[in-house]
Structures are given as C-alpha cells and as structure tokens.
Amino acid sequence: MRYLRSGLIQHDQSQATEGFTLFSPIAQTKTCLIDMDGDVVHEWDLPSPPGNYTYLMANGNLLAACRSEGGPEGMAARGGRIVELDWDGNVVWEYIDHYQHHDFRRLPNGNLIYIGWERLPDETASRVQGGLPGSDHGGEIWGDFIREVDPAGNTVWEWHCATDMEIEKYPICPICHRNEFAHANSVTLNRDGDVMVSWRHNHLVAVIDRATKKFKWEMCDMALFGHQHDFQEIGNGNYMLFANRDHTDKHGVQVGSAILEIDPASKEIVWEYTGLPLHTFFSPHISGCQRLASGNTLICEGIWGHIFEVTPGGEIVWEYVSPFFIPKGHPSGREGINQMFRAYRYAPDSPEIGGRLSL
C-alpha cells in the first residue's frame, strides 16, 4: 500500500527484535544502516547504483553488486561489478562479470556464488515455452547460469539452464516477456551445501544437487507463489519465500502478497503472513524476508520502501518507510520511487556489527 508517512512508523519495544537494519535504495548510490528509531547510524557510498541490494558479512564488510557498463541492455537488476567495502567504504576486493544479475553470496569457504545471463543457442531457445508472443530480446532469449568462483576469480562450479534444466517442463508465465528464461532472482546454499534458486518467470523454486546438477527438490505454483522472491532455508530447516502473487483478478477478488514458510518434506505451508485485508500488503515485484533469532520475521515490501517486523501471530511490532525518494529529473528515469530489493536486521552483538555501534 502507498504510505503518506516516511521514517519510523511504529516501534513496540517489548516485542520488536533489537538491532540495526540495512537497506539500499534502488537506483541510488548509497546503503543505509538505521537503528530501531529509524535514524541513519552509518552509510556507505557505492561506486555506482546497486544491481539490487547489499548485505553485511561476518567480517563486518559490506558486499555489493554495483551496476557496470556491460551486459545485455534492457534487462532488470543488472549488476556486473561485485565489490567488498570495509566499514569506512574502501574497496578491499572486487570481481567483474558484466553479465551478473540479481543475487550473489559470499560462501563460508570464501568463494562467491552468483547468477548471470547468457544468450541461449537458437536450438535451445526454440524449446522455450509460453510467454508473450513476439516479446523476445531482438530475436534472442537469454538464460541464467549460476557460477561459483574462488577469491582469485577462478570458476570452481557452474550450472547452466541451457544444459542442466528441462526447459520444456517450465513454461514462461503468460504475462512475462520471452526475452528471458527464466529470470532467477535469488541464489543461496542450504545447510547441505546444495543450491537454492528462485525463478520468477516460471513461479519455480528448486534445490540443485551440487554433485549431479539436477533438481533434488522443487515447487512450481503460479497461484501460490506468483513471481516469488528470496527463496531461502531458515534455522528450523524449513524453507521461506516472499510470494509476490503478481496476478490481477479481473473479477474483483483482492490481491495481496504473502510470506510463506514451507515444510520441505511435506511441501505444506506451516506459517504464512498476509495483509488484512489482503491488498494492504502487496508488492508485485522485488521484496524479501528474514526470520529473526527472536522468531519474528522482518519483511521488505519492496515497491513501497516499506520494512516491517511481525510476530509469529502476525502482529506488526516495528515499521519503517524509506524517506529516500528519487528526485524529479533523475537520470535513471525512476523519479518519485523509494523502492528497495531486500532489507536485513543485524543484532547489536552480531559479528556483522562487530561492536562498532550500540543501541
């Protein structure tokens, strides 16, 4: 929903999870860390606007994928230059792949895993089903690859939808362009070291077996997910995601997004958060979620720049709306927005904060 206020909206100190919240306003060259009162307590200036987001690592440094000048034109969430910044904003490491997009993670072994684009061979592209007819990328279709590189930039593992995925089994959603198969928007590892991926254009989430490169777990559901984001494993072993549910019902039924917690063994929804009424919580694209140590859930309702924390019972106990709107005449052409891709909360005693700040 569109809010008329910005900054801190509410804070229930007895139920909210203390910490510092990190977010990066889309199309702007800064990352902000705010306290529970909504005050900015630290900022990083980025080399260029982020492809989507940034996050703090256990060493206290910031990892960001910033927009580079290469890669295919007209594609969403282009990054290309992945940089590690220390607390003072100095670049201490970087990796360039102009075709990187959306997500990237520093792994426990120090390697980097990320999503990238590659042009599908014509024969492979001919196997792509669904989508809006005639909406390819100038006669081309781009597909996703996933690559893991060591700190020196050497490739140690990779996966390609062109060769490792049953393309015909996963048609593109009828409302999506055919320029891209299948628009991966999140990648991370589960506790077994397998690769968890979300594909927006196919309403598909899956776990890739690192050894065989085949899916060992998957769910695909347009009505339930609706172009989902931020597929992840949480501390109890369940899976969680932001279900955007980006499909308008023409018969007047309310639309709204949801946070879903899924038991991977049964594929049943064991917890969910929705708005009441449904349309009061709705972000048709971007957005994310984080299960906090308290059991509460931090939610980023991305298109409104809205971050809020809910209890297991669904009560909102902390709420903030970004005041960082893009001004008129901005070269990005995205004037008036305060959107963000994801947000993260870090405890005051976490290694990410490292004693640098206190509440």
N, C-alpha and C positions, 0 to 999 in steps of 0.2 A: 504494500500500500504506500501511497505518497504521503510523506510526513511534512508537516508545516514547521516543525521544530528541528533543530540540529544540536549536536553536542550530547551531553548526558541527559537522558530522558527519565530514568529511574534507577535506583540502587537500593536493594534490600540487603543491608549489611549482615543480617542474621542468616541469610540463605545463599547469598552470592559467593562465588569462589574467588578469593582474593588473588590478584595477580596483575600482570601488565599485558595489554592487548596490542598486537601488532597487525597493521594493515597497510596496503599500498594503494592509494587512489589511482584508478585506471587512467592512463594517458598522461599522468603527471610524473615528475622525476623525483619523487621522494617516498620514503617509507616512514611511517609514524608509529611510535610506541606510546600508548596512553596508559594512565593509571585508572583506578576504579572511579575517580571523579571525572574522567573524560579529558583530563589535562595532558597535553603532549609533554612527555618527560625526556624523550630522545628522538632524534631524527637522523636519517641517512639521506644524503643526496646521491642519486643514482646517475650513472653515466648517460643513460637515456631512459625513456619510459619503459617500465617492465612489460615483458610479453604478457604477463598476467599478475604475478604475485612474487613475494619474497618470504623467507622464513628464517628464524634464528636456529643455529646449530648448537650442539652441546658444547662447543668450544667458545661460544659467545659471539661468533662471527655471523654475519648476515649472508645468505646465499640468494642471489637474484638472477633471473634470466631477463636480460635487457634487450630491447629491440635493436637489431642490427640492420644494415642496409641491404643485405642479400635475401635470398629465399624467394618463393613464389609470391607475386603480387595478389592482392585482393583476398588473402586468406586470414582468418581470425586468429588472434593470440600468437602472432609471430614473436619469437624471442631471437635467439641466434648467438648472443654473447652471454655466457653464464659466468658471473663474477662472484667471488667471495670477498666481502668487505669486513675489515675489522671494526671494532666499536667506534673508532674515530673516522670511519669512512674511507680508509685507504684500501686500494685493491691489492690483495695479497695472493690471489690466484684467479686465473680465468681460462675459459675453454670456449673455442669458437666453432659453431656449426650453424651456418645461416639457415638451415632447414629445421632447426629445433622449434618446437611449438608447445604451448600449454605447460606441461609438467616436467619436473626434474627433481631428483632427490640425491643427496649425499648418503651413501650407504655406510653401514657400520665398519666395513673394511676400508673405507676411504675412497672407494670408487664412486663414480657418478652414473646414474641411470636417467635416461630422458627419452621423450617422444620426439620424433621427427617426421618430415614429409619426404616422399619420393614419388616420382611420376610412375604410374603403373604402365607396364608394357601394353600395347594395344590389345594383344590377345587376352591378357588378364583383365583389362578394363572392360572388354566385351562381356565378361562374366558377371559384372556388377548389375544387380537387380534393383528395381524401384527408383525412387526419387522423382523429381520434376523433370519431365522430358525436355531435352534441349538445354539443360542448365549445367552442362559440364564446363570445364575451365578452358574455353577456347579450343574445344575438341579434345582436351586432356582430362584425365581423372587422376588425382593424387591420392596415394595411400599412406598409411602410417608404418613407420618402423620404430622399434624400441632398441636402444643401444646402451650398453654399459661400457664405460671407459675407465682406465686407471688414472691416477693423478697426473701421469705424463701424457694422457690423451690417447693411449693405445686401446683399441677395441678388444674387449675380453669376452663379450657375449652380445648377440643381437638376434632380433626377431623381426620378420617382415610379413605383413598381412598378405603380400603378393604370393608368397610361397608357403606360409605356415598357417593359413586360415582358410576355412571352407567358405569362400566368398559367396557362393550361391545360397548358402544356408542363412545368410543375414542380409536381407534386402534393406536398402536405404529407406527411411521413413518417407511417405508420400509428400510431406510438406518440405522436405530438405532438397537442396541442390545436389546435382550429381557430380559436382566438381571435386568431391572429396569422399573417399571411402576409408575409414568410417568415422573420422573425427574423434580420435582418442582425446580425452580431456583430463585424465588422471592416471598416474602410474606410481606404484609403491610396492614394497615387498610385504608378504605376510610373515608370520613367525617361523615358517618352514623355509623361508628364502625363495618362495615362488612369487611370481609377478602378478600383481592385481591391476587390472586395467578397466577403465570405463570408456565406452564408445557411445557418444551422444547420438549420432545419426541413425543408430541401429537399436537404441534402447537396450543395450547389451552391457553386462558386466561379466567379467570372467577372470579366472585364475589360470595363468600359464605355467605349466610344469617346466622348470628351467632346463631339465635334462632332455625331455622329449620335444619341447616347444609346442605341445598340444594343450588344449584346454583340459584341465582336470576338474573344473567346476565352472558353471555358468548359469546365468539367468537372463532372460530376454523378455521384456513385458512392456509394451507401449503404454497401456493404461496405468500400470503400477508405477513405472519409472518416468516416462515422458521426457526423454532427453536429460537424463540424470548427470550428476557431477559428484566428484570427491568420494569415490569408492575406496573403502579402507577397512582394515581389521582393527577392532578395538580391544581393550585389555582383557575382556572376558572371552575372547576368541570368536565373538560374533562379528558380522560384517555390518557396516553402516554406510549410508549414502544420502546425498541430497537429491530427492526426487523432484525435479522441476515441474513435471506434469504440464508441459507446454503444448496443450491441445485445447482449443476453444470449443466448447459445446454449443452448437447452434440452437439448442432448444432451451436455453436459459438456465441450465444447471451450472451452479457456481464452480469455478475452477480455483485451485489452490495448490501450493507446493506441500511437500511433506519431508520430514526426516524419518528414514526407515532403518530399524535395526533388525537384521535378518539372522536367524539361526542357520548356519551353512549346511548342517546335517539334514534338517527337515525342509529348508527353504521357506519356513514360516516367518511372518512378521511378529517379532516378540515385543517390540516397542515402536511407537511412532509419535511424532508431533505434527499436528496440523493447526491451522488457524481456526478460530471460532468467531464468526462464520469463516468458511474456508478461504474466501477471497482476501481476507485480511493478512494472510501470509502467502505471498506468491511472487516468485522470481522466475520468469520463463527461461532464463539462461544464467550463466556463471553460477556463483554461490557455493557454499561449503558448510561443514560442520565439524565439531571436535568434541569428543567425550572427555570431560574433565575428571581429575582424580576424585573429586567430591561425588561423582555420579551425575552431576548436572551436565548439560550439553550446551556448548557455545555454537550459535548459528549465525552464519553470514548470509543475509538476504540481499544478494549482491546488487541487483539493479537499483535498489533504493539506498545503497550505502549504509545499510541497517545491520547492526550487530546486536544480538541479544542472547541472554543466558536463561535457560529454562530448567526447572527441576524435573525429576522423573515423572512427577504428576502433571507436568505441562505448565506450571506457573512461571511467568516471567519475573525474574528477580534482579536483572540488570539489563539496561537497554541504552544504546548509543546510536546516533545517526551522524555520519561523517559531515563536517561542515566545509569540506574541501571540494567545492564545486568548480568545474572548469569554466573560466570566464568567456564572455562573448568574443568572437573573433579568434579563438584559439586555433592554431594551425592543424590540430587533429580533427577539427570539424565536429567535435563532440561536446560543444558548449552546453552548459547547464546541467551536466551529469556529475554525480558524486559516487559513481559505481566502484565496486571492489570485487575481486575474484574470490578471495578467501580471507579469513582472519584467524589468528591464533592467540591463545591466552597462555602466559608463562608464569608459573608460581614465583613469588619473591625469592625463594631459596633454590630455584632451579639452576642447573648448570648454565642454561642459556642466559640468564640474567647475571649469574656469577658474582652476586654481591655488589653489583655496580649501582643498584637502586634499592630504595626501601619505601614501603607504603607508610 
